[in-house]
C-alpha cells in the first residue's frame, strides 16, 4: 500500500494566525515544529494501517518547511519548488493507492475559516462545477484522474465541512475550531497528533479494503476563480482554455480534470505577477 501525504501548514493545530506561517516571522520555527508533529503522526498512522511506502509532499509556501532530520525516517520527503505544487510526486506512474491531506484549510472567501485562502492571496473565491471549493477539492481533481482516492483531510472544523461536501467517504480530522480568519480554538498538539494518527490509520485500512472512492465531478469540468482586481484576472486569463467573465472572474472549461488543475494553477501564478 503506497500512501501519498500532502502537508500544508495553515490547518495545523495550534496555528491560528497567518504571520507564523511566513518564513520571516519569529514564530515560524514553532509553527514548523507543529507541522512536523502532525506530519509524523500521519506517517505513523499510515504505517500502522498497512502502508508499505509513504511519500510526504511539503505543500506550504515555498515548500521547504519540514525539517528532514525531524521527520519519521520511514517516509520519503519531497521538498522545494515543484511545478505540480501540492500534488507533486503523485502522478499516474507512481502507483499511490490513497492520499492524505494534512494541515489543510478552508477556501478563499470563507466567512469564518482560519487563514482561509486558495493557493495564494489573489483569488477571493474559487468554484468547481459552480460550487465553492478549496485546495482540497482542487487538488483532488488530478489525483482522482490518476487513480488516487482522497482518504483523509485534517484541519479546522470548516475544512471538515468542505470535505464532507466534496468527498464524504474521506476521514475528517478536526484539530481546531475556526473562530474567524485569524483566530482558532485548538486542541493541544499531542491531542491533534493523536487524532491525525488515528485518522490516517483508519484511512489506510479502509483504502486497503476498497472503502475509498475516486474524486470525479463529471464532464465538463468547470473551474472558476475570482481575483482581487481586474488586472489579476486579465493576467490569469492568458492561460490557454481560460476565459474572462464578470468583473474579476476567470473560467476554465475542459473534459480533462488534469488540464483544469494545470490551467487553474498557472492562472493563479500568473495573476500573482500583476502589480
N, C-alpha and C positions, 0 to 999 in steps of 0.2 A: 504494500500500500504506500504509494508516493503521495506525500502531503505538501501542499503549497501554502505558505503563510505570508500574507501581506500585512505589514505592521506600520500603522500611522501613529501619530503622537497625540493629536488633539483630543482623541476619545479615550486616552489612558486615564485610569482612576487617579485622582489627586491633582490633575491638571485642569484648571478652571478658567485660565486667562491665556490670551494669545502670546503675551510677552515672553514667558519662559520657553515657548516653543521656538524662539528665534536664537540662532547661534550666538548672537552678540549680547544676550541678556545674562545677567548674573545668575539667574535661576535655571539656566539651560542645563548645566550638569545634573542637577537634581531631577529635572524632567527626563533626561536621558536615562537616569537610573531607574525611574519608574517605568519607562518604556522597555528597558531591558528586562525588568522583573516580569512584566506581562508577556513579553516575547518568550522568555524562558518557560513561563507557565504553560503557554500554548504548545511549545515544543515537548515539554514533559507529558502533557495530556495526550498529544498526538502519538507519542511512542507508547504510552500506556494503553492507548486504544488500538494499537496494532500497526502503527506506521513502521515502514522499513527504511524510508528515506524522507528527509524534511529539508526543504529549501525555504529560507527566510528572505523575503524581499524587503529591504529597508525602504519604506514608501513615504517618508515625510520630508518636505522641504527639498534641500539639496541631496537628500537620500544617502548621507553617510553620517548617521546619528548613532546607531547602535555601536557600542564598544566591543569589537570582536573577541577580546580576551575574556569578557564577562558573559558571553553567550554560551549556552549549552553546546559542548563540543560535538555532540552527535549531529548537529544541524550544519548545513552549508549556508553561508551568509552572502547575499548578493547586495552590493552597495555601489553608489556612485551615480554619475549622470547617465541615465538609461533612456533611450528613445521611447521604449514602451512603458516607462514610468511605473505606475503602481501594479501593473500586470507583467512586468518584465520577467523573463525566465520561465513563463508558464505556457509557452507556445505548444501547438498540437504535437510536435515531435518529442516533447518531454515526457508525456505519459502520466501526468498527475491525475489522481483519482478523486481528490477533494481539495477545496480551497478554504482557508480560514482567514477572515478579516479581523485583525486585532487593532484596537485603538481607533476605530472609525468614528465618524461624527455626522451630524445632520447636514442636510443640503443647504446650499446658498439660499438666503431669503427666509429661512425657517424662523418663526417668531420667537422661539424660546431655546432652540438647540444651542448647546455650549460650543463656542468658536465655530458656529455654522458657516460653511462655505463649500464651494465645489471646485476643487483643484487649485484655485487661486482667488485673489480678491476681485478679479474682473467680473465674473458672472454674478448677477444679482438674482437670477432664477434659472434653473435648468429643468427641462421636462423631457420625458420619454413617453412616446405614444400619447402625448397630451397631459400626462400626469407628472407632478413634481417628482424629481428624482435626485439622489445624491451620488456621491462617489461609489458607494457600494453597488448601486444599480447600474451605473455606467461601466464600472469595471467588470461587472458580471456579464456584460454583452459579449466581449471577446472570449471570456472564459467558457461561457455556455457554448459558443461556436467551436471551441477547442475541445469540448467534451469534459470540462471540469466543472462539477457542481459546486455551488456555494454551500458550505456546511456549517459555518458559524460567522456571526458578526458580533463583536463586542464594542461597547462604548456607553453612551448615556441612554436614558430611557427613551429619548426621541429617535435616535437611530434604531433602537429596537422596534419602534412602531413602523419605521420605514422598512425594516427587514420583514416584518410581518406582512406588510402590504405587497412587497415585491417577491420574496421567496419565503413563504410561511413554513416550509419544511426545515429551514436552517435553524440551528441553535441560536438563541438570543441571550447574550450575556450582558447584564446591566451592572456597571461598576460605579455609576454615579447618576444622580438625578439632576437634570438641567434646571437651572434657576434663571436663565437668561443667557444672552450672548457671551458674557464674560463672568459667569458665576455657575457653580455646581456644588451639590452636596455629595461628596464622595465617601465611599466606604474606605476603611483602612486598606493600605496597599496589600497587606497579607490576605485580607478577605477578597480583594479584587483578584489577586493571583489564584486563590483557591477556586473562585468562580470560573476564571478563564481556563484553568487546568481541567476542571471537571467538564466544562462545556466542550473543550477540544477533544477530550477522551470520548465523550458521547458522540460527537460529530464524526470522528474517525470510525468508531464502531458501527454507527448507523450507515456510513458510506460503504463500509465493508459488506454490510448486509443488504445493500441496494436501497437504502432508505432515503436517498437524496435524489433531487431532480435537476436536470439541466435548465438553465435560465433561457427562455425563448419567448419573445414578445410578439412573435408572428412577423408577417411581412406586409408592407414595407416597414422598415424601422425608421421612425421619425424622432430625431434627437434635436432639441432646441436649446438655445441659450440666449438670455437677455443680458446685456452688458451695462456697465455703469454709464457710459455715454456713447454717442453715435459713432465716434471715430474708432473706438474699440470694436464696435460691431462691423464697421466698414473694413477694418483690417482682417477680422475673423472671416468675413465673407469672401476673402480672396482664395480661400481653400476650395479646391475642386469639389463639386456637388453642393457647396454651401450657397444659400440664398438669403438675402435680407428680407425681413418682414417687420412691420410696425416701426416704432421709433428706434429701438435699440436691439432688435432681435436678429438671430441668425439660425437658419433651419437647415438640417442635413436630412435628406430622404434617400434611402438606399435599401436594397434587398439583402445586403451583406452587413451583419452586425459588427464584424471586424472593421470594415470600412467606415461604418458610423462612428466607432470609437476613435479610429485614427483621425477622421475629419474633425471630430469634436476636440480632441487633444491638440491637434495642430492649430485649430482656431483659437483656443484659449491661449496658447503660447504666442501666437502672432498678435492677439489682442493686447498682450502684456507689453508689446513694443510701442503701442500708441501713447503719445505724450498727452 
